[in-house]
Structure formats: C-alpha cells, structure tokens
Amino acid sequence: MEEAPKTDAASALITAEAKAAEVEHFEQVIKAFQFYQEHGLQVVRKGELSYSRLPLGHQQILQHLPGKADAQKRAIEVNQNFLATIVGHAKSFICTSQLLHDARTHFDVLGSGETLDMDKIRCTLRQFMRDWSEEGANERSQCYQPITDALEAYYSHYPKEERYRLKVLLPGAGLGRLAYNVAKLGFSAQGCEFSYQMLISSNYILNYAPGPKTLALHPWVLSSSNVWDTEGHQLQRVLVPDELPGGLPPSVDFSMVAGDFLEVYRGQHGEWDCVATSFFIDTASNIVDYVEHIHSLLSDGGIWINLGPLLYHYTDSPDVDSIELSYSELRMLILHYGFEIQQEVERTCYYTQNPNS
C-alpha cells in the first residue's frame, strides 16, 4: 500500500530558518524513540530504589517485586526493538519531504533525555494497541465504527463499485486505521496528521509491516496505577498489526499527508465529499477555524461526520490561545456555517485505555 506524506504541501516557499527548526524538531522525535529504553529503565530503577529503602520486614513481604522489575525490563527491551524498527524505516518518510531532507535518524549520543517528550512515545505505543491490535477492537468499534456506518448509510444510494469516486478526508488520522478502514469500504481516503510520532509510525505499519501479528509490544509496562494484575495486564503483550494493510478495492486512492490541517488544505474549496473527524476538533486553538475550514472543503451535498469529546488541548497552555466552547455553543456555531445536523448521538468511548484497568 502506498502512503504519501507531504510535509511541504502548505507552502512552496520555505525559509532556511523554518527548515532548520523543522529538522531539529524531527530529530528530537527520533531521539525520543531511541531513548525509550533508558527512559523506561529510569522508571523501573525508581521503583527498585524505593523497594531497597523499605524495612527488611516489608521487603520480605514484597519479595516478588525484584522479579517484577526484571520482567518490566524485558518488556521495555521488546518495546525498544519495536520502536527501533519504526525509526529504521523513517528514511522512506524523510525522502518525501523537502523540509526534512537533511534530517538524521542515527545519533551516537542521546544525552540525558530531559528535553525529549517521552510521554508521546508511551502514547504512541498505546495508540498501536488501539489502532492495530485485536485488543483495541473494542475501542475501534466505539470510535471508528459509528463513522464508517454513517458514511455508508449516507452514500447507500451510491453503487459500491463507484465509491472510489467519493473523496473522504480524515484530519488527525493518527496511525491511519480509520482512514484505512474507510478505504477498505471502497471510498478514496486521505488521512492528514501533524505529529511526527504518528507519521513515522503510520509510515511503517501501513507500508512495511512484515505480516499480521508479527510485531510485539507491551503498551502498559510503565503504567503502574489502577492495575488489577501485573502479569496479565501491566505486562500484557499485544501483537500488531491485527491485519496486514493492503488489498484495497480497485481504483481506491489511499494516502497519508503530513502537515497542519488548516494549511495543507488551504484553497481546496468544495473538493471533498466527506470530512470525518474522530477525537480531533478539540485539538484546535480556535475551533471556529476548524468548523469554517471543514465547511469550505465540502462539495455541495457533502457530509461532515464527527465523533469525539471536547477536551480542549490547550486549556493548560498559558502561552497558547484557546477558544473553548460548550457543546451547545459548538452546535450553534455549526448551524451558523450552514450545516444541517441530521443525527446527534451521545456515546461512551475510550481512548487508548487499558481495558483491564
């Protein structure tokens, strides 16, 4: 399956300063992938140190904990091997971008890791569970199935063999599973993603995964809160992908594009038959921009399908503006731009949650 990241889509003119800043950011992401094992070991060592400071009587009661720490270290190594495989294929992503041609993917010295965003690497591992494992099937049925069901229902009058003529845009595509599912149904689908963590990971799983259930990871190994059982839950191994991407219906166009949703699709007025957003619209600094832009992208008779919460991403960012609307205010805004709301349903959905927590 071909994936086409295009980080230069927003502008033909790229300053040297902007290119250098983008390369630096990308390399920080790569370093974080490569630093994961050391980060994980630091987390485990803290637990080991805490154990060593217990009174001897307490250590005897909890004498299984050193063995648990050893099991965590083995699982962390498995995760590092998986992340290293992703980084090993990142060059194929870099070569598609004018911005990143000079970016490196190998570093002899990673430093202390203090400047690296390790939370996003841990999130990436959980995202693989959500999007590409059997264990994530329930979350996908909660968050993706309603979107694909609505899409098929809206275009039920359209012959299946002609669906490829319908263009579906999926901003905030993450690891690409929803976009892939839409393409499997016969619609032409394009995912758009801003995060390099997601982009290099989707590049690997969509294009280079060696086979179904061939890649192991432990998404919860560093999550110690609300754990029922260590062996079965915290140390749980999942295999990805649950199915090997490929075998799309004839003529379907499926791609992933890198960049800012508002910039990449600037000027594409009326070019999309559907915009489908899952856990996306609350990532906006100004949600009016998103609603306005989505409306402009849709062709006459086009449809916007949205599912997700309003957990505004910039609520706790003092240096970033954040327009935070209630649902009733958002609904009023949607109607203001000329949308006709055909269906509203309240759903319970989870996001990269340990089902055993």
C-alpha positions as CSV (number, residue, x, y, z in Angstrom):
1,M,0.0,0.0,0.0
2,E,1.3,3.4,-0.9
3,E,1.4,6.2,1.6
4,A,2.3,9.7,0.6
5,P,3.4,12.1,3.3
6,K,3.9,15.6,2.0
7,T,5.3,18.0,4.6
8,D,5.8,20.7,2.0
9,A,2.2,20.9,0.9
10,A,1.3,24.1,2.8
11,S,3.8,26.4,1.1
12,A,6.1,26.5,-1.8
13,L,8.4,28.9,-0.1
14,I,10.3,27.5,2.9
15,T,12.9,29.7,4.7
16,A,16.2,28.2,5.8
17,E,15.3,29.1,9.4
18,A,11.9,27.2,9.1
19,K,13.6,24.2,7.6
20,A,16.3,24.1,10.3
21,A,13.6,24.4,13.0
22,E,11.6,21.5,11.4
23,V,14.7,19.3,11.1
24,E,15.6,20.0,14.8
25,H,12.1,19.1,15.9
26,F,12.0,15.9,13.8
27,E,15.4,14.8,15.2
28,Q,14.1,15.4,18.7
29,V,11.3,13.0,18.0
30,I,13.7,10.4,16.6
31,K,15.9,10.8,19.7
32,A,12.9,10.2,21.9
33,F,12.1,6.9,20.0
34,Q,15.7,5.8,20.6
35,F,15.8,7.0,24.2
36,Y,12.7,5.0,25.2
37,Q,14.6,2.1,26.8
38,E,16.7,4.3,29.0
39,H,13.6,6.3,30.0
40,G,11.8,3.1,30.9
41,L,14.7,1.8,32.9
42,Q,14.8,5.1,34.8
43,V,11.1,4.5,35.8
44,V,11.9,0.9,36.9
45,R,15.0,1.9,38.8
46,K,13.0,4.4,40.8
47,G,10.8,1.5,41.9
48,E,13.8,-0.6,42.7
49,L,15.3,2.2,44.8
50,S,12.0,2.6,46.7
51,Y,12.0,-1.1,47.4
52,S,15.5,-1.1,48.6
53,R,14.6,1.6,51.2
54,L,11.8,-0.4,52.7
55,P,12.4,-2.0,56.1
56,L,13.6,-5.6,55.7
57,G,10.4,-7.0,57.0
58,H,8.5,-5.2,54.3
59,Q,10.9,-6.3,51.7
60,Q,10.3,-9.9,52.7
61,I,6.6,-9.5,52.3
62,L,7.1,-8.0,48.9
63,Q,10.0,-10.2,47.8
64,H,8.4,-10.7,44.4
65,L,9.0,-7.1,43.4
66,P,12.6,-7.6,42.1
67,G,11.3,-10.3,39.8
68,K,8.6,-7.9,38.6
69,A,11.2,-5.3,37.9
70,D,13.2,-7.8,35.8
71,A,10.1,-8.6,33.8
72,Q,9.4,-4.9,33.2
73,K,13.0,-4.5,31.9
74,R,12.5,-7.4,29.4
75,A,9.2,-5.9,28.2
76,I,10.9,-2.4,27.8
77,E,13.6,-4.0,25.6
78,V,10.8,-5.5,23.4
79,N,9.3,-2.1,23.1
80,Q,12.6,-0.5,22.2
81,N,13.2,-3.1,19.5
82,F,9.8,-2.3,18.1
83,L,10.5,1.5,18.2
84,A,13.9,1.0,16.6
85,T,12.3,-0.9,13.7
86,I,10.0,2.1,13.1
87,V,13.0,4.5,13.1
88,G,14.8,2.2,10.8
89,H,12.2,2.8,8.1
90,A,11.9,6.6,8.8
91,K,14.3,7.4,5.9
92,S,11.5,6.5,3.5
93,F,9.4,9.2,5.1
94,I,12.1,11.8,5.1
95,C,12.8,11.4,1.4
96,T,9.3,12.5,0.6
97,S,9.7,15.9,2.4
98,Q,11.6,18.9,1.2
99,L,11.7,20.1,4.8
100,L,13.4,17.0,6.2
101,H,16.0,16.0,3.5
102,D,18.8,16.9,5.9
103,A,17.4,15.2,8.9
104,R,19.3,12.4,10.6
105,T,17.9,9.2,12.1
106,H,21.0,8.0,14.0
107,F,22.7,9.6,16.9
108,D,25.7,8.3,18.8
109,V,24.9,10.4,21.9
110,L,21.3,11.0,23.0
111,G,22.0,12.9,26.2
112,S,20.0,12.8,29.4
113,G,16.6,12.9,27.7
114,E,15.5,15.9,29.7
115,T,14.4,17.8,26.5
116,L,12.6,14.8,25.0
117,D,8.9,14.2,25.1
118,M,8.7,10.7,26.3
119,D,5.0,10.9,27.2
120,K,4.3,11.0,23.4
121,I,6.4,7.8,22.9
122,R,4.5,6.0,25.5
123,C,1.3,7.3,24.0
124,T,2.4,6.0,20.6
125,L,2.8,2.5,21.9
126,R,-0.8,2.7,23.4
127,Q,-2.0,4.1,20.1
128,F,-0.7,0.9,18.3
129,M,-2.8,-1.1,20.7
130,R,-5.9,1.0,19.9
131,D,-5.5,1.1,16.1
132,W,-3.7,-2.1,15.1
133,S,-4.3,-4.9,17.7
134,E,-7.1,-7.3,18.5
135,E,-7.1,-5.8,22.0
136,G,-8.0,-2.4,20.5
137,A,-11.0,-3.8,18.6
138,N,-13.5,-2.6,21.2
139,E,-12.2,1.0,21.2
140,R,-12.3,0.9,17.4
141,S,-15.9,-0.3,17.4
142,Q,-16.8,2.6,19.8
143,C,-14.9,5.4,17.9
144,Y,-14.5,4.3,14.3
145,Q,-17.4,2.0,13.5
146,P,-20.1,4.8,14.0
147,I,-18.2,6.9,11.5
148,T,-17.9,4.2,8.8
149,D,-21.6,3.2,9.4
150,A,-22.7,6.8,9.0
151,L,-20.6,7.2,5.8
152,E,-22.0,4.0,4.3
153,A,-25.6,5.0,5.3
154,Y,-25.3,8.5,3.8
155,Y,-24.0,7.1,0.5
156,S,-26.1,3.9,0.4
157,H,-27.6,5.0,-2.9
158,Y,-24.1,5.1,-4.4
159,P,-23.0,1.9,-6.2
160,K,-20.2,0.2,-4.3
161,E,-18.1,-0.2,-7.4
162,E,-18.3,3.6,-7.8
163,R,-17.4,4.6,-4.3
164,Y,-13.8,5.3,-5.2
165,R,-15.1,8.5,-6.9
166,L,-16.1,9.8,-3.4
167,K,-13.2,11.6,-1.6
168,V,-13.1,11.3,2.2
169,L,-10.7,13.5,4.2
170,L,-9.7,12.4,7.7
171,P,-7.8,15.1,9.7
172,G,-5.9,13.9,12.8
173,A,-5.5,10.5,11.3
174,G,-3.0,9.2,13.9
175,L,-1.8,5.8,12.9
176,G,-4.1,5.6,9.9
177,R,-6.5,2.8,10.9
178,L,-9.7,4.8,10.4
179,A,-8.5,6.1,7.0
180,Y,-7.6,2.5,6.1
181,N,-11.0,1.2,7.2
182,V,-12.7,3.9,5.0
183,A,-10.6,2.9,2.0
184,K,-11.4,-0.8,2.6
185,L,-15.0,0.1,2.1
186,G,-14.2,1.4,-1.3
187,F,-14.0,5.1,-0.7
188,S,-10.9,7.1,-1.7
189,A,-9.5,8.3,1.7
190,Q,-6.7,10.6,2.7
191,G,-5.5,11.0,6.3
192,C,-3.8,14.1,7.5
193,E,-1.6,14.1,10.5
194,F,0.6,16.7,12.2
195,S,2.6,14.6,14.7
196,Y,5.9,13.1,13.6
197,Q,5.4,10.4,16.2
198,M,2.3,9.3,14.4
199,L,3.6,9.9,10.9
200,I,6.7,7.8,11.1
201,S,4.8,5.1,12.9
202,S,1.9,5.0,10.4
203,N,4.5,5.1,7.6
204,Y,5.9,1.8,9.0
205,I,2.7,0.0,9.9
206,L,1.0,0.8,6.6
207,N,3.9,0.2,4.3
208,Y,6.4,-2.1,5.9
209,A,4.8,-4.4,8.4
210,P,6.1,-7.9,7.7
211,G,2.8,-9.7,8.3
212,P,-0.2,-9.9,10.6
213,K,0.6,-10.2,14.3
214,T,4.3,-10.3,13.7
215,L,5.3,-7.4,15.9
216,A,5.2,-7.5,19.7
217,L,4.9,-4.6,22.2
218,H,3.9,-4.1,25.8
219,P,1.8,-0.9,25.9
220,W,1.2,-0.8,29.6
221,V,4.6,-1.8,31.0
222,L,5.3,1.6,32.5
223,S,1.7,2.2,33.8
224,S,1.5,1.1,37.4
225,S,-1.7,2.8,38.6
226,N,-5.1,1.0,38.7
227,V,-3.6,-2.3,37.7
228,W,-5.6,-5.5,38.6
229,D,-2.9,-8.0,37.7
230,T,0.8,-7.5,36.9
231,E,1.4,-10.4,34.6
232,G,-1.9,-10.4,32.7
233,H,-2.4,-6.7,32.5
234,Q,0.6,-4.4,33.1
235,L,3.0,-6.8,31.3
236,Q,0.5,-7.8,28.7
237,R,1.9,-8.4,25.2
238,V,0.0,-7.4,22.2
239,L,0.7,-8.3,18.6
240,V,0.4,-5.9,15.7
241,P,-1.0,-5.4,13.1
242,D,-4.1,-7.5,13.6
243,E,-4.4,-7.4,9.8
244,L,-1.8,-6.6,7.2
245,P,-2.8,-3.4,5.4
246,G,-3.4,-4.0,1.7
247,G,-5.8,-5.5,-0.8
248,L,-7.9,-2.4,-1.3
249,P,-10.8,-2.4,-3.8
250,P,-9.8,-1.4,-7.4
251,S,-9.3,2.3,-8.1
252,V,-9.3,3.4,-4.5
253,D,-6.9,6.2,-3.7
254,F,-5.5,5.9,-0.2
255,S,-2.8,8.2,1.2
256,M,-1.5,9.9,4.3
257,V,-0.4,13.5,4.2
258,A,1.8,15.3,6.8
259,G,1.1,18.8,7.9
260,D,-1.3,21.3,9.6
261,F,-4.9,20.6,8.5
262,L,-5.6,24.3,8.2
263,E,-2.6,24.9,6.0
264,V,-2.4,21.7,3.9
265,Y,-5.9,22.0,2.5
266,R,-5.9,25.8,2.0
267,G,-7.7,26.6,-1.2
268,Q,-9.3,23.2,-1.7
269,H,-12.9,24.6,-1.6
270,G,-15.6,22.1,-2.4
271,E,-13.1,19.3,-3.2
272,W,-14.2,16.7,-0.6
273,D,-17.3,14.7,-0.4
274,C,-16.8,13.9,3.3
275,V,-14.7,15.1,6.2
276,A,-14.6,12.6,9.0
277,T,-13.1,13.6,12.3
278,S,-12.5,11.3,15.3
279,F,-11.2,12.8,18.6
280,F,-9.9,15.8,16.6
281,I,-11.9,19.0,16.8
282,D,-10.8,19.8,20.4
283,T,-7.2,19.9,19.2
284,A,-7.9,23.4,17.8
285,S,-6.6,26.6,19.3
286,N,-9.6,28.3,17.6
287,I,-12.3,25.8,17.0
288,V,-14.1,28.3,14.7
289,D,-11.2,27.9,12.3
290,Y,-11.9,24.1,12.1
291,V,-15.6,24.4,11.6
292,E,-15.2,27.1,9.0
293,H,-12.5,25.2,7.1
294,I,-14.4,21.9,7.1
295,H,-17.4,23.7,5.7
296,S,-15.3,25.2,2.9
297,L,-13.8,21.9,1.9
298,L,-17.1,20.1,1.4
299,S,-18.7,19.8,-2.0
300,D,-22.4,20.5,-2.5
301,G,-24.2,17.8,-0.6
302,G,-21.1,16.7,1.2
303,I,-21.1,15.5,4.8
304,W,-19.1,16.1,8.0
305,I,-19.1,13.1,10.4
306,N,-17.7,13.9,13.8
307,L,-17.2,11.8,16.9
308,G,-15.2,12.7,20.0
309,P,-15.1,14.8,23.2
310,L,-14.4,18.5,23.9
311,L,-11.3,18.1,25.9
312,Y,-9.6,21.2,24.7
313,H,-5.9,20.5,24.2
314,Y,-4.6,24.0,25.1
315,T,-6.6,24.5,28.3
316,D,-3.5,24.4,30.4
317,S,-1.2,26.1,28.0
318,P,-0.7,29.7,29.2
319,D,1.1,30.8,26.0
320,V,-1.5,29.4,23.5
321,D,-4.9,30.9,22.9
322,S,-7.7,28.5,23.4
323,I,-11.4,29.1,22.4
324,E,-13.3,26.5,24.4
325,L,-17.0,26.1,23.6
326,S,-19.6,24.0,25.3
327,Y,-21.4,21.6,23.0
328,S,-24.5,23.9,22.8
329,E,-22.2,26.7,21.7
330,L,-20.4,24.5,19.2
331,R,-23.8,23.3,17.8
332,M,-24.8,26.9,17.3
333,L,-21.5,27.6,15.5
334,I,-22.0,24.6,13.2
335,L,-25.5,25.8,12.3
336,H,-24.2,29.3,11.7
337,Y,-21.9,28.0,8.9
338,G,-24.8,26.4,7.1
339,F,-24.6,22.8,8.2
340,E,-27.8,20.8,8.6
341,I,-27.5,18.4,11.6
342,Q,-29.0,15.1,10.6
343,Q,-28.1,13.0,13.6
344,E,-26.9,13.6,17.2
345,V,-26.0,10.7,19.5
346,E,-24.3,10.6,22.8
347,R,-21.8,7.8,23.1
348,T,-19.4,6.3,25.7
349,C,-15.9,6.0,24.1
350,Y,-12.5,5.3,25.5
351,Y,-9.1,6.4,24.1
352,T,-6.0,4.2,24.5
353,Q,-7.3,2.9,27.8
354,N,-6.1,-0.4,29.3
355,P,-9.3,-2.4,29.2
356,N,-8.2,-4.2,32.3
357,S,-7.6,-1.1,34.4
